[in-house]
Amino acid sequence: MVGIDWGRWLPAPAKINLFLHVTGRRADGYHLLQTVFRFLDHGDRLRFSRRDDGVIRRVGDIPGVAEQDDLCVRAARLLQQHTGCALGVDIELDKVLPMGGGLGGGSSDAATVLLALNRLWRLDLPLEALQALGLSLGADVPVFVSGRSAFAEGVGERLQALSLPPAAYLVIAPGVSIPTPRIFSDPELTRNSDPCKIADFAAAASGSFPRLYGRNDLEAVAKRLYPEVDHVLKNLAHRVDERQVRMSGSGACVFVQCPDVVHAQNLKQATSAQWPATWRGFVAEGVDLHPLHAAAGW
């Protein structure tokens, strides 16, 4: 179990969206969604060094991301300003997840900052307060703060925790980065999917090997704008039941749901020799509890 301590590497897990329906659009332009978030036992990691001078600093460079725009730095400064904390921190990020991949890497990093510094700075804010702060950083941050796989509605902030059946996933990144606003601003995006109920999802997720429910409404736009995504989806659909293949979030990563790690590893081994050089893939198990929550006993 990972303890939350200064100088220790702390996890920021990936997520996938088992389905994602766009059910409407608010007057302020934000889209209304229904989705299920599932965490994976794979992701980035961060470590923190205490500063007594109040300075918040990123250690090392992240290509293409200026320090003032880094969600980790922004999360730490937001928490510091909200609480009036006099301490600072050096933040080191080991970036594993692809940016613009639909795996929630930046949001997960920000949530780990909020969760860890809340403990390390001895602030003791309740999780609800951290979720509210996280929402101002991005719509996916609250689910990582909440720490549970969840059925989500609204813009992604209304969460109901779920216990999901065991499964493993082969995840493929096709080597392109997709800006989320480009997908959501496309005029051809489906914005009127019928709302569903948790019971609908649960019925599909039952059984010895649960099938994927629904669809990802963002997938059609992503395939049209980014042929690399379409290539991955078609490549995998020729080898497995296409109903088990899906893009995560706004892309670009695509996953296959498998019964267990052995099946996922075998699929990776059978297909990876034919992947283009730009593709990268990994196998991970689905987990219901964020590892920092397990460590902290939340």
C-alpha positions, 0 to 999 in steps of 0.5 A, a space after each residue: 500500500 502506498 503511503 502519502 509522504 514527502 519524497 515518495 512517488 504517488 500514483 495518478 491512475 488512468 481512466 477509461 470511459 466505458 461508454 459516453 453519451 452526450 445528452 444535451 448542452 447547457 446555455 453556457 455551452 458545456 455539454 451534458 454527459 452520461 458516462 462510466 469512469 473506470 480507473 486502471 492500474 496504470 498511469 503517471 506518478 508524482 512526488 512532492 518536496 516540501 518548501 517553507 517559502 511558499 513557492 510552488 514550482 514544477 521540477 523538470 520540463 513537460 514538452 509543450 506545457 508551460 509551467 503556468 499552464 500545468 494542471 499540477 501547478 495550477 491545482 497546488 496554487 488553487 489549494 494554497 490560495 483557498 486555504 491560505 497555506 504558507 507552505 510551498 512545494 516542488 512537484 516532480 511528474 513522471 509522465 507516462 500517459 499520452 497527452 490528448 489521449 482520453 485517459 484523463 492524465 492531466 486531470 488525474 495528475 491534478 487530483 493527486 496533487 489535491 489529495 496529496 497536498 491536502 494530507 502533506 500540508 495538513 489541511 484536512 479539507 473534506 473530499 467534497 471541498 477538494 472535488 469542488 476545487 477540482 471541478 474548476 480545473 477540469 470536468 474529469 478532476 472530481 472523479 479522480 478526487 472522489 476515488 471511486 469508479 463511477 456513473 457520471 452525469 451533468 458535465 461529469 461532476 455528478 457521481 455515483 460510485 460503482 463496483 464493476 466486474 473484473 476486466 482487463 484492457 488493452 489500450 492503444 495510443 495511435 500517436 496523435 493528440 486530440 484537443 478535447 474542445 475540437 471534438 466538442 465544438 464540431 457541428 456534427 457531434 451527436 448532442 441528443 442521445 436519450 438519457 439512460 439509467 444506471 440499471 441499463 448499464 448494470 444489466 449490460 455489465 452483468 454476466 460472466 464476461 460483461 459486454 460494453 454498454 452503449 457507445 461513445 458519441 465522440 467517436 464518430 467525430 474523432 474518426 473523421 478528424 483523426 484517421 489514426 483513430 479510425 485505423 486503430 478501431 478497424 484494426 482491432 475490430 477485425 480481431 475481436 468482437 467489435 462491441 468490445 472495442 471503444 475509444 476512451 473519452 475524446 480520444 485518441 486512445 482506443 481500448 479493448 475490454 478483455 476477461 483478464 490480463 492473460 487475454 489482454 496480453 495475448 491480444 497485444 502479442 498477437 497484434 503488436 507486430 503489425 502496429 505502425 511505429 507510432 502506436 503504443 500499447 499497454 495492458 492494465 486491469 480495471 480497479 474500482 478504488 483510487 490507490 491514494 484512497 486505499 492508502 489514506 483510508 478514505 
